[in-house]
Amino acid sequence: MCGLETFGRKGRGALCGTLAALVAVAAASLDAHDLERTQVTLTFAADGTFVLEIANDPNWLLLRLESFAGGLVPAGLTMDARDRRLADLSAAFIDRVVLFVDGREIRPDSAEYVPPRPQRPSDALPPLATFRLRGRMPTDARVLRWLYGLVIDPYPLTIRRPDGQSKIEWIQGSNWSDIIDLSGQFRQATRLEIAREYLRLGYTHILPKGVDHILFVIGLFLLSVRLRPILIQVTTFTVAHSITLGLTMYGIVSLPSRIVESLIALSIAYVAIENLMTSELKPWRLALVFLFGLLHGMGFAGVLSDLGLPRGSFLTALLSFNLGVEAGQLTIIALAALAVAWYRHQPWYHQRIVVPASLCIAAVGVYWTVVRAFA
């Protein structure tokens, strides 16, 4: 008996430690969707010149480049000052890009910083800034290897040839690309390869990157010790976000990113606060979970828009991404269930587990709501 009590104390301590670490990460992340949004396009001309366009979030980009340049980002920096500083850091940016063509490094001749265009009300996420690099390589170039040393997350590299052929290569963050054939017929990815890639992207958007979605799903999980209320809420949430993910990607509905992200943060706070008031699934909670699911779907669509969808396999990629998101959510629920399996039916479960966990999640949700609404 004493051994079980000791195990219980250690288990609760480990659970609280895990939750505290998750909340610390959440509090440090002001943007639910990682600001490491990367789009790369490499365009070749018939005369051997090339244009390499690399787009990123400008605030994230400045933070990363300053760290390599040995400087710090001043507090209260205006957008104009930020853009001027990024233009000054063009040389530092070129040093983070490596192009190997036929075993020989090709250095860009110039780098031009292009500030993000003004944000429109219909934008799902803030516009990206672009570094436009120009250079020259042999007209008979055969193979390419590529490295972009600033990023960690996967991103698409689009390659366009003078003959009109193009293809997309997925690069795994700061890893070197595979050897890319430039001379032969561009092989287009099969539907199975596209489905596999977007399934993985959907999953990793939740685990480990989607801290806000993780907290929301844990908030749903904490309501009741019974399985049925959890499944009803998750199903309601899934149906809702699937609807708006599709509608937003097809351009039928849209909301400004600030509104969407602020309301997503508010949804996290709401479900956590209601867990403190009740342990029963009420009809109004289901209605609100459905509404919150619609908002989360728009958030997913913003990320998917950044990743881009292949024209010939739009629906395959969309469905695969959504399935990846669902797999991530189910993994969260499974892990949460395993974490509290020993305690869920203890009389103190609500007081010692649900209450402190919900308070932490609610605090992060409120904090995010304020920051996203007024940043």
Sequence and secondary structure as in RCSB ss.txt:
>XXXX:A:sequence
MCGLETFGRKGRGALCGTLAALVAVAAASLDAHDLERTQVTLTFAADGTFVLEIANDPNWLLLRLESFAGGLVPA
GLTMDARDRRLADLSAAFIDRVVLFVDGREIRPDSAEYVPPRPQRPSDALPPLATFRLRGRMPTDARVLRWLYGL
VIDPYPLTIRRPDGQSKIEWIQGSNWSDIIDLSGQFRQATRLEIAREYLRLGYTHILPKGVDHILFVIGLFLLSV
RLRPILIQVTTFTVAHSITLGLTMYGIVSLPSRIVESLIALSIAYVAIENLMTSELKPWRLALVFLFGLLHGMGF
AGVLSDLGLPRGSFLTALLSFNLGVEAGQLTIIALAALAVAWYRHQPWYHQRIVVPASLCIAAVGVYWTVVRAFA
>XXXX:A:secstr
 HHHHHHHHHHHHHHHHHHHHHHHHHHH SSSS S   EEEEEE TTSEEEEEEEE HHHHHHHHHHHHT    T
T  HHHHHHHHHHTHHHHHTTEEEEETTEEE  SEEEEE      TT SS   EEEEEEEE  TT  EEEEEETT
  SEEEEEEE TTS EEEEEEETTS    EESSS      HHHHHHHHHHHHHHHHTTT HHHHHHHHHHHTT S
SHHHHHHHHHHHHHHHHHHHHHHHTTS    HHHHHHHHHHHHHHHHHHHHH SS  HHHHHHHHHHHHHHHHHH
HHHHHHH   GGGHHHHHHHHHHHHHHHHHHHHHHHHHHTTTTTTSTTHIIIIIHHHHHHHHHHHHHHHHHHHH 
